[in-house]
Amino acid sequence: MTCDPEFYRGPVFAVRPFALRFAFVVPYRPYRHFYVPPPPPRQSMSQQQQQPGFVPPPPPVGAMSHAASYSHYPPTASPSTPTDQPLPTAAPTLKVMRLQAPQLGQPTGGSLGPHSILGPGCTLPDTFGVIHIGEVFTAYLGVLNADDHLPIRNLAVTAQLQTPSRRWPLPCGFEGVRSAGGSGDANDDDEGQGPIDVSPGSGVDAIVSRPLEEIGQHILRVEVAYGSGPTSRTLRKFYRFNVSSPLHIRELTVRAGDDRCYVSIAVENASGAGAGTGGGGLTICGADFHPPAGLVAERVGGGVGGGTQASTAADGSDHADCGERTSAASLYETSGRLEPGESYRYLFLVRAASEDAALRGIACGDELGKAVFAWRKAMGESGRIASASVRCPPAQPPGLVSEDGTTSVVAASSKFVVHRSGLSVDAAAAAANRLARGEGSAQQTAQSNLDKLLPVTVEPIDPPTSLELGKPVEIKLLIVNHSSEAMSLQLQMRLAQMSGVVVCGRSFKNLGEVPPSGGSSVVEIRVVALVAGMFYVQGCSVVDLMSGREVAQPPLFNVFVDGGGNSVSLEQ
């Protein structure tokens, strides 16, 4: 060992190597003196802690407290020392079944145990069976502990119903049960939200439900979690079933004026026949039509299906005589019973609910509402099904558009008439849509160009349904200008295009200048019936005197002429 001569100046004494086998150095203190202040008086720990800004000194290097050293070395397990080892748990047994009304000849898959909330007398179906839209899907979830010694610890069950569009959670109510002992009472004072424990030989169960609103494949997803720590396990099961429609619904809409439509709904039983398949006969116990705001719907006829006569009736009273006796056949016809393949047709009248709505009218494409039917199966299972949205059809007469698409041509042989067709309302709606979207953004279709093909419409006001032979009758006509410019119009009734019922008196009338964008004028004409039978009042045209454009109008209305075997000639 060497010494630095700067700090150690003195002799070095050494001991023999064979004695102690080490050397020591006696340092030499130089002649320099440094002032070393005396140490402060020693204070107790309590006095040091009372001083502001006191920070306890760190432990010496290499030193370790007893607690720190204990954390690095786990204690030795002993019978009196508790450990964090997970407790053993039993494996659960999951039972999932659909709850439905029984059917004749349906095969069973066993029965429930004595701990079930449904009772031991209920039999289990082997499949989910046929499920229809509108029904309420109800399922039974049961978790059993078949072990005789170990409990099921930290049990949690979640259920979801996956439809073709989304997933719906199905709360099962297991969160409020802390312990399921021998009594199995789920309404104890413990209402926590944590997992539950199932004692040996017992179980927990619940009933979940969800209305079915979509057609297609559905999946019931059930997940069971149990245990804790390394022994935690998860059990997942998926149950697929198909949802079909028991009824085929077809609708037919006919316009009955500017502010009303008749909607005919045909309902056919599309369920398959046979026991155990979910098919068979259905009973229509309710038939209603739900219109949007501003419209009301009334049932025409009635008696079949158990629906009300008017969907918007305030009192809902039944005007039938309660004391009148009916036959069994009549009761069966009015019961709404439909066997597989049978159909029945319902008729509804949809009209405007107020004067403002009637003034606006019902235009092409406006929503009229939905038809809703309630049905029951043979064992009492019920459901509801709604039709697609019913919309107002267009009032475009046949042969309105010519080949070049610029002029309007009306076929004289068509059965279309302006009266109660809504043609004026459609033309006004097309003009309003064109004005809102702009001239170049409108679609080039006959319906969107209706205001250009028929810039002026002529509509009869309350025309008669029958005429007497040879007796002139005055008819009021409403002329509406749908264009964006004012027109100087002249109404012409052309005798060459009229048959059976002809104009009487002046065949043309000047209307003067009619304002644009809905400007109107009312004029009266006289017609007379010459031949008995059913005829169209036609041959009406409107001429713009400023541009010379002629707008031919469809037949205005049809009328029945009762001549009593007589006829009137033109010479008379």
Phi, psi and omega per residue, in radians:
M1 nan 2.297 -3.108
T2 -1.788 2.837 -3.120
C3 -2.230 2.572 3.113
D4 -1.437 2.120 -3.085
P5 -1.179 -0.297 -3.132
E6 -1.212 -0.568 -3.065
F7 -1.932 -0.490 -3.098
Y8 -2.029 1.943 3.135
R9 -2.203 1.638 -3.117
G10 3.084 3.034 -3.121
P11 -1.258 2.694 3.108
V12 -1.938 2.188 3.127
F13 -1.813 2.368 -3.111
A14 -2.215 2.604 3.108
V15 -1.862 2.685 -3.107
R16 -1.082 2.469 -3.071
P17 -1.116 -0.568 -3.054
F18 -1.324 -0.168 -3.108
A19 -1.561 -1.179 -3.099
L20 -1.945 -0.311 3.110
R21 1.005 0.719 2.974
F22 -2.748 2.806 -3.103
A23 -2.102 2.617 3.088
F24 -2.260 2.739 -3.046
V25 -2.095 2.372 3.052
V26 -1.773 1.941 -3.068
P27 -1.259 2.674 3.102
Y28 -1.862 2.133 3.117
R29 -1.435 2.124 3.129
P30 -1.228 3.074 -3.068
Y31 -1.411 0.016 -3.136
R32 -1.438 2.533 3.135
H33 -2.159 2.303 3.088
F34 -2.043 2.496 3.133
Y35 -1.462 2.142 3.103
V36 -1.993 2.010 -3.121
P37 -1.153 2.659 3.135
P38 -1.265 2.645 3.134
P39 -1.167 2.569 3.110
P40 -1.170 2.811 3.124
P41 -1.159 2.457 -3.079
R42 -1.299 2.271 3.129
Q43 -1.908 2.741 3.090
S44 -1.319 2.882 -3.117
M45 -1.140 -0.606 -3.127
S46 -1.197 -0.642 3.107
Q47 -1.211 -0.633 3.109
Q48 -1.173 -0.663 -3.121
Q49 -1.229 -0.406 -3.130
Q50 -1.381 -0.310 3.139
Q51 -1.268 2.485 3.125
P52 -1.172 2.514 3.119
G53 1.305 0.355 -3.117
F54 -1.276 2.293 3.067
V55 -2.187 2.147 -3.117
P56 -1.108 2.469 -3.118
P57 -1.213 2.587 3.111
P58 -1.247 2.757 3.115
P59 -1.196 2.720 3.124
P60 -1.051 2.687 3.133
V61 -1.123 2.292 -3.118
G62 1.566 -0.228 3.131
A63 -1.551 2.699 -3.106
M64 -2.546 2.310 3.135
S65 -1.221 2.925 -3.116
H66 -1.214 -0.631 -3.137
A67 -1.201 -0.682 -3.141
A68 -1.186 -0.730 3.126
S69 -1.163 -0.521 -3.141
Y70 -1.243 -0.542 -3.128
S71 -1.232 -0.427 3.140
H72 -1.418 -0.294 -3.085
Y73 -2.195 1.865 3.135
P74 -1.109 2.584 -3.107
P75 -1.232 2.772 3.114
T76 -1.336 2.222 -3.104
A77 -1.107 2.386 3.116
S78 -2.413 2.813 -3.130
P79 -1.055 -0.480 -3.109
S80 -1.626 -0.105 -3.097
T81 -1.763 2.122 3.134
P82 -1.274 2.596 3.121
T83 -2.124 2.938 3.126
D84 -1.671 0.366 3.121
Q85 -1.185 2.343 -3.140
P86 -1.144 2.523 3.129
L87 -1.383 2.557 3.133
P88 -1.177 2.598 -3.124
T89 -2.366 2.667 3.110
A90 -1.558 2.773 3.105
A91 -1.533 2.295 -3.110
P92 -1.405 2.797 3.038
T93 -1.998 2.136 -3.046
L94 -1.797 2.312 3.053
K95 -2.178 2.200 3.129
V96 -2.231 2.168 -3.121
M97 -2.452 2.623 3.031
R98 -1.525 2.369 3.098
L99 -1.668 2.156 -3.137
Q100 -2.633 2.908 3.100
A101 -1.205 2.555 -3.126
P102 -1.201 2.757 3.097
Q103 -2.253 2.698 -3.131
L104 -1.250 2.293 3.078
G105 1.303 0.330 -3.129
Q106 -1.454 2.255 3.111
P107 -1.212 2.605 -3.110
T108 -1.979 2.789 -3.141
G109 -2.091 0.492 3.127
G110 2.014 -2.895 -3.136
S111 -2.409 2.851 3.125
L112 -1.416 2.834 -3.139
G113 -1.414 -3.138 -3.102
P114 -1.258 -0.288 -3.108
H115 -1.574 0.069 -3.101
S116 -1.348 2.529 3.100
I117 -1.274 -0.254 3.116
L118 -1.499 -0.316 -3.112
G119 1.730 2.670 -3.080
P120 -1.313 -0.193 -3.078
G121 -1.455 -0.157 -3.122
C122 -1.381 2.375 3.083
T123 -1.644 2.707 -3.061
L124 -1.831 2.245 3.059
P125 -1.285 2.654 -3.123
D126 -1.419 -0.341 3.117
T127 -2.408 2.956 3.079
F128 -1.241 -0.388 3.138
G129 1.374 -2.964 -3.137
V130 -1.541 2.239 -3.112
I131 -2.092 2.306 -3.089
H132 -1.882 2.653 3.074
I133 -1.145 2.502 -3.078
G134 1.687 -0.323 3.084
E135 -1.373 2.858 3.024
V136 -1.725 1.959 3.136
F137 -1.322 2.131 -3.130
T138 -2.156 2.279 -3.106
A139 -2.262 2.609 3.098
Y140 -1.839 2.216 3.091
L141 -2.001 2.131 3.135
G142 -2.275 2.285 3.086
V143 -2.065 2.076 -3.070
L144 -1.990 2.555 3.045
N145 -1.889 1.766 -3.101
A146 -1.462 -0.090 -3.131
D147 -1.351 2.543 -3.116
D148 -1.602 -0.184 -3.030
H149 -2.207 -0.734 -3.028
L150 -1.675 2.476 3.037
P151 -1.533 2.899 2.995
I152 -1.640 2.048 -3.037
R153 -1.771 2.517 3.057
N154 0.936 0.893 -3.129
L155 -1.438 2.318 3.069
A156 -2.433 2.328 -3.087
V157 -2.187 2.278 3.064
T158 -2.223 2.497 -3.137
A159 -2.324 2.465 3.116
Q160 -2.429 2.553 3.062
L161 -1.965 2.000 -3.135
Q162 -1.684 2.082 3.113
T163 -1.745 3.047 3.110
P164 -1.066 -0.269 -3.081
S165 -1.991 -0.530 -3.068
R166 -2.815 3.134 3.092
R167 -1.950 2.434 3.122
W168 -2.052 2.162 3.059
P169 -1.254 2.489 3.130
L170 -2.066 1.693 3.135
P171 -1.148 2.288 -3.091
C172 -1.797 -0.180 3.068
G173 1.422 0.222 3.114
F174 -1.334 -0.247 -3.047
E175 -1.189 -0.475 -3.089
G176 -1.531 0.066 -3.103
V177 -1.908 2.103 -3.137
R178 -1.563 -0.637 -3.085
S179 -2.599 2.324 3.099
A180 -1.958 1.581 -3.129
G181 -1.508 -2.613 -3.111
G182 -1.183 -0.541 -3.122
S183 -1.319 -0.560 3.141
G184 1.219 0.376 -3.103
D185 -1.388 2.144 -3.121
A186 -1.642 -0.004 -3.085
N187 -1.928 0.738 3.089
D188 -1.388 -3.064 -3.120
D189 -1.264 -0.388 3.136
D190 -1.327 1.970 3.122
E191 -2.097 0.637 -3.113
G192 -1.274 3.057 -3.107
Q193 -1.949 0.214 -3.099
G194 -1.552 -3.116 3.091
P195 -1.131 2.940 -3.090
I196 -2.087 2.815 3.068
D197 -2.035 2.394 -3.133
V198 -2.005 2.093 -3.097
S199 -1.287 2.830 -3.114
P200 -1.061 2.419 3.090
G201 1.357 0.137 -3.141
S202 -2.170 -2.997 -3.110
G203 -2.913 2.989 3.066
V204 -2.250 2.622 3.135
D205 -2.633 2.877 -3.112
A206 -2.734 2.883 3.110
I207 -2.127 2.211 3.123
V208 -2.064 2.645 -3.105
S209 -2.602 2.745 3.120
R210 -2.829 2.260 3.059
P211 -1.162 2.462 -3.134
L212 -1.655 2.121 -3.062
E213 -2.095 0.007 -3.094
E214 -2.288 2.677 3.080
I215 -1.731 2.408 3.110
G216 2.333 -2.901 -3.071
Q217 -1.411 2.330 3.080
H218 -2.096 2.688 -3.125
I219 -2.309 2.178 3.005
L220 -1.641 2.015 -3.076
R221 -1.848 2.112 -3.139
V222 -2.134 2.245 -3.140
E223 -2.201 2.256 -3.133
V224 -2.089 2.134 3.083
A225 -2.024 2.418 -3.116
Y226 -2.660 2.829 -3.107
G227 1.451 3.124 3.127
S228 -2.627 2.662 3.101
G229 1.154 -2.413 -3.124
P230 -1.135 -0.358 -3.106
T231 -1.634 0.120 -3.140
S232 -1.216 2.399 -3.116
R233 -2.345 2.775 3.109
T234 -2.340 2.299 3.125
L235 -2.069 2.106 -3.126
R236 -2.075 2.388 3.082
K237 -2.415 2.495 -3.115
F238 -2.176 2.349 -3.126
Y239 -2.171 1.988 -3.105
R240 -1.689 2.445 3.054
F241 -2.657 2.724 -3.090
N242 -1.848 2.456 3.121
V243 -1.960 2.158 -3.109
S244 -2.084 3.003 3.137
S245 -1.772 2.225 3.131
P246 -1.374 -0.274 -3.078
L247 -2.229 2.462 2.960
H248 -1.766 2.187 -3.060
I249 -2.012 2.209 3.077
R250 -2.210 2.448 -3.101
E251 -2.162 2.651 3.084
L252 -2.431 2.183 -3.060
T253 -2.036 2.318 3.110
V254 -2.221 2.301 3.127
R255 -1.386 2.444 -3.116
A256 -2.157 0.424 -3.138
G257 2.535 -3.033 3.139
D258 -1.276 -0.421 -3.033
D259 -2.220 0.372 -3.140
R260 -2.708 2.682 3.123
C261 -2.507 2.612 2.999
Y262 -1.774 2.239 -3.134
V263 -2.017 2.072 3.106
S264 -1.828 2.156 -3.092
I265 -2.016 2.119 3.067
A266 -1.790 2.208 -3.108
V267 -2.027 2.204 -3.140
E268 -2.137 2.382 3.086
N269 -1.332 1.901 -3.090
A270 -1.775 0.097 3.128
S271 -1.335 2.544 -3.132
G272 -1.308 2.631 3.127
A273 -1.499 2.735 3.082
G274 2.164 2.479 3.124
A275 -1.340 2.521 3.112
G276 1.419 -0.019 3.141
T277 -1.877 -0.020 -3.112
G278 1.432 -0.009 -3.127
G279 -1.637 -2.803 -3.122
G280 1.911 -2.907 -3.092
G281 -1.295 2.662 3.080
L282 -2.197 2.664 3.081
T283 -2.047 2.066 3.101
I284 -1.378 1.883 -3.094
C285 -1.758 0.014 3.110
G286 -2.875 2.316 3.110
A287 -2.427 1.950 -3.119
D288 -2.374 2.824 3.089
F289 -2.181 2.171 -3.082
H290 -1.839 1.771 3.138
P291 -1.488 2.862 3.058
P292 -1.332 -3.124 -3.133
A293 -1.143 2.409 -3.134
G294 1.710 -0.183 -3.140
L295 -2.190 2.688 3.033
V296 -2.221 2.655 -3.123
A297 -2.189 2.391 3.114
E298 -2.203 2.430 3.087
R299 -1.401 2.227 3.114
V300 -1.665 2.212 -3.063
G301 1.501 -1.957 3.091
G302 1.913 -3.072 3.135
G303 1.741 -0.646 -3.105
V304 -1.675 2.267 3.055
G305 1.717 -0.101 3.092
G306 1.252 0.186 3.135
G307 -1.420 3.034 3.135
T308 -1.500 2.750 3.112
Q309 -1.186 -0.686 3.124
A310 -2.228 2.260 -3.105
S311 -1.232 -0.377 -3.080
T312 -1.987 0.303 -3.135
A313 -1.154 2.370 -3.075
A314 -1.351 -0.716 -3.086
D315 -1.556 -0.508 -3.127
G316 1.138 0.448 -3.096
S317 -1.346 2.633 3.119
D318 -1.778 2.121 -3.064
H319 -1.511 0.024 -3.137
A320 -1.267 2.616 3.140
D321 -1.362 2.048 -3.088
C322 -1.193 -0.439 -3.109
G323 -1.507 -0.112 -3.117
E324 -1.370 2.321 3.135
R325 -1.537 2.480 3.111
T326 -2.157 2.721 -3.128
S327 -1.413 2.911 3.122
A328 -1.163 -0.644 3.112
A329 -1.128 -0.680 3.118
S330 -1.169 -0.688 3.096
L331 -1.120 -0.673 3.133
Y332 -1.189 -0.659 3.139
E333 -1.180 -0.553 -3.136
T334 -1.638 0.119 -3.105
S335 -1.464 -0.304 -3.110
G336 1.377 0.410 -3.139
R337 -1.373 2.245 3.130
L338 -2.242 2.063 3.019
E339 -1.428 2.855 -3.130
P340 -0.958 2.229 -3.139
G341 1.619 -0.260 3.129
E342 -1.451 2.735 -3.106
S343 -2.479 2.820 3.081
Y344 -2.544 2.610 -3.080
R345 -2.003 2.327 3.099
Y346 -1.971 2.560 -3.105
L347 -2.171 2.255 3.126
F348 -2.213 2.530 3.043
L349 -1.888 2.076 3.120
V350 -1.895 2.161 -3.088
R351 -2.439 2.945 3.119
A352 -1.207 2.524 -3.056
A353 -1.592 -0.327 -3.093
S354 -2.417 3.009 3.131
E355 -1.199 -0.635 3.110
D356 -1.139 -0.722 3.102
A357 -1.178 -0.620 3.094
A358 -1.191 -0.599 3.102
L359 -1.182 -0.645 3.086
R360 -1.249 -0.693 3.134
G361 1.504 3.071 3.080
I362 -1.949 1.937 -3.075
A363 -1.623 2.976 3.125
C364 -1.099 2.306 3.134
G365 1.589 -0.153 3.104
D366 -1.197 2.486 -3.137
E367 -1.335 2.300 3.119
L368 -1.726 -0.407 3.126
G369 2.287 -2.878 -3.131
K370 -2.320 2.536 3.031
A371 -1.602 2.314 -3.102
V372 -2.104 2.230 -3.118
F373 -2.122 2.365 3.032
A374 -1.893 2.376 -3.061
W375 -2.383 2.824 3.090
R376 -2.365 2.586 3.068
K377 -1.600 -3.111 -3.051
A378 -1.166 -0.543 -3.104
M379 -1.722 0.276 3.046
G380 1.677 -0.105 3.123
E381 -1.161 2.331 -3.045
S382 -2.056 2.845 3.108
G383 -2.874 2.915 3.121
R384 -2.325 2.483 3.136
I385 -2.455 2.460 -3.115
A386 -2.055 2.584 3.112
S387 -1.417 3.024 3.029
A388 -1.235 2.871 -3.134
S389 -1.098 2.215 3.136
V390 -1.614 2.286 -3.116
R391 -2.114 2.736 -3.110
C392 -1.235 2.290 -3.138
P393 -1.349 2.843 3.110
P394 -1.296 2.780 3.137
A395 -1.946 0.575 -3.122
Q396 -1.339 2.089 3.132
P397 -1.270 2.640 3.118
P398 -1.121 2.494 3.105
G399 1.251 0.394 -3.111
L400 -1.305 -0.614 -3.060
V401 -1.728 2.289 3.101
S402 -1.409 3.096 -3.095
E403 -1.150 -0.677 3.124
D404 -1.404 -0.180 3.071
G405 1.312 0.265 -3.084
T406 -1.924 -0.538 -3.082
T407 -2.030 2.812 3.141
S408 -1.771 2.266 3.135
V409 -2.198 2.217 -3.099
V410 -1.890 2.210 3.111
A411 -1.388 2.207 -3.102
A412 -1.259 -0.408 -3.084
S413 -1.553 -0.018 -3.130
S414 -1.293 2.726 -3.141
K415 -1.590 0.082 -3.121
F416 -1.350 2.398 3.035
V417 -2.281 2.648 -3.086
V418 -1.249 -0.615 -3.063
H419 -1.081 2.203 -3.140
R420 1.071 0.452 3.103
S421 -1.741 -0.319 -3.099
G422 1.318 0.325 -3.109
L423 -1.107 -0.728 3.137
S424 -1.145 -0.644 3.117
V425 -1.173 -0.712 3.118
D426 -1.144 -0.714 3.106
A427 -1.122 -0.694 3.098
A428 -1.158 -0.690 3.113
A429 -1.165 -0.693 3.095
A430 -1.106 -0.696 3.116
A431 -1.172 -0.701 3.117
A432 -1.160 -0.692 3.104
N433 -1.165 -0.671 3.108
R434 -1.144 -0.695 3.127
L435 -1.195 -0.593 -3.140
A436 -1.321 -0.676 -3.093
R437 -1.532 -0.412 -3.052
G438 1.886 2.789 -3.043
E439 -1.216 -0.668 -3.030
G440 -1.539 -0.186 -3.071
S441 -1.615 -0.136 -3.126
A442 -1.249 2.475 3.121
Q443 -1.243 2.482 -3.110
Q444 -1.506 1.250 3.072
T445 -2.152 2.884 -3.114
A446 -1.121 -0.637 -3.107
Q447 -1.278 -0.691 3.127
S448 -1.262 -0.448 3.108
N449 -1.676 0.304 -3.092
L450 -1.112 -0.596 3.125
D451 -1.231 -0.398 3.065
K452 -1.482 -0.632 3.112
L453 -1.276 -0.594 3.082
L454 -2.216 1.313 3.114
P455 -1.169 -0.344 3.102
V456 -2.268 2.301 3.097
T457 -2.091 2.591 3.110
V458 -2.126 2.173 -3.081
E459 -2.299 2.258 3.111
P460 -1.284 2.569 3.138
I461 -1.844 1.940 3.123
D462 0.829 1.095 3.131
P463 -1.274 2.757 3.115
P464 -1.299 2.668 3.087
T465 -1.600 -0.292 3.124
S466 -2.521 2.663 3.125
L467 -2.271 2.639 3.017
E468 -1.593 2.500 -3.070
L469 -1.139 2.207 3.065
G470 1.351 0.144 -3.127
K471 -1.906 2.000 -3.135
P472 -1.145 2.545 -3.134
V473 -2.364 2.414 3.104
E474 -1.569 2.356 -3.124
I475 -2.122 2.336 3.064
K476 -1.617 2.354 -3.139
L477 -2.126 2.411 3.096
L478 -1.845 2.078 3.134
I479 -1.862 2.181 -3.075
V480 -2.128 2.321 3.093
N481 -1.714 1.928 -3.120
H482 -1.659 -0.077 -3.107
S483 -1.369 3.027 -3.134
S484 -1.618 0.122 3.137
E485 -2.265 2.616 3.085
A486 -1.231 2.575 -3.103
M487 -2.290 2.529 2.997
S488 -1.736 1.813 -2.911
L489 -1.843 2.684 3.035
Q490 -2.356 2.226 3.122
L491 -1.593 2.267 -3.124
Q492 -2.204 2.322 3.027
M493 -1.951 1.838 -2.997
R494 -1.555 2.061 -3.046
L495 -1.151 -0.530 -3.098
A496 -1.156 -0.430 -3.113
Q497 -1.711 0.095 -3.102
M498 -1.831 2.598 -3.112
S499 -2.569 2.304 3.110
G500 1.425 -0.966 3.089
V501 -2.067 2.102 -3.051
V502 -2.153 2.929 3.121
V503 -1.315 2.558 -3.137
C504 -2.158 2.110 -3.086
G505 1.713 -2.534 -3.107
R506 -1.176 2.353 -3.103
S507 -1.664 -0.038 3.102
F508 -2.520 2.638 3.108
K509 -2.515 2.368 3.092
N510 -1.458 2.271 -3.115
L511 -1.733 -0.193 -3.092
G512 1.356 -2.799 -3.106
E513 -1.485 2.172 3.141
V514 -1.827 2.194 -3.110
P515 -1.070 2.753 -3.139
P516 -1.416 3.051 3.018
S517 0.917 0.981 3.078
G518 1.742 0.093 3.061
G519 -1.140 2.469 -3.027
S520 -2.395 2.888 3.090
S521 -2.635 2.521 -3.130
V522 -1.978 2.295 -3.126
V523 -2.371 2.691 3.136
E524 -1.974 2.452 3.052
I525 -2.272 2.812 3.119
R526 -2.036 2.325 3.106
V527 -2.206 2.750 3.136
V528 -2.456 2.481 3.137
A529 -1.586 2.308 -3.131
L530 -1.845 -0.497 -3.078
V531 -2.317 2.501 3.090
A532 -1.318 2.585 3.137
G533 2.383 -2.912 3.126
M534 -1.810 2.175 -3.037
F535 -2.382 2.795 3.015
Y536 -1.756 2.408 2.985
V537 -1.588 1.885 -3.015
Q538 -2.448 -2.978 -3.109
G539 1.501 0.350 -3.126
C540 -1.626 2.368 3.082
S541 -2.454 2.630 3.097
V542 -2.113 2.269 -3.088
V543 -2.022 2.289 3.011
D544 -1.520 1.941 -3.061
L545 -1.206 -0.360 -3.134
M546 -1.400 -0.737 -3.127
S547 -1.790 -0.290 -3.103
G548 1.395 0.158 -3.128
R549 -1.362 2.377 3.091
E550 -1.873 2.308 3.126
V551 -2.050 1.830 3.122
A552 -1.345 2.430 -3.093
Q553 -1.818 2.600 3.036
P554 -1.144 2.979 3.050
P555 -0.959 2.356 -3.024
L556 -1.310 -0.867 3.132
F557 -2.840 2.902 3.067
N558 -1.956 2.661 -3.029
V559 -2.564 2.564 3.088
F560 -1.747 2.257 -3.128
V561 -1.892 2.047 3.125
D562 -1.792 1.841 -3.075
G563 -1.737 -0.182 -3.112
G564 1.099 0.586 3.131
G565 1.501 0.030 3.127
N566 -1.868 2.867 3.099
S567 -2.541 2.753 -3.124
V568 -2.155 2.284 3.139
S569 -1.584 2.891 -3.140
L570 -1.199 -0.518 3.139
E571 -1.141 -0.612 3.106
Q572 -1.194 nan nan
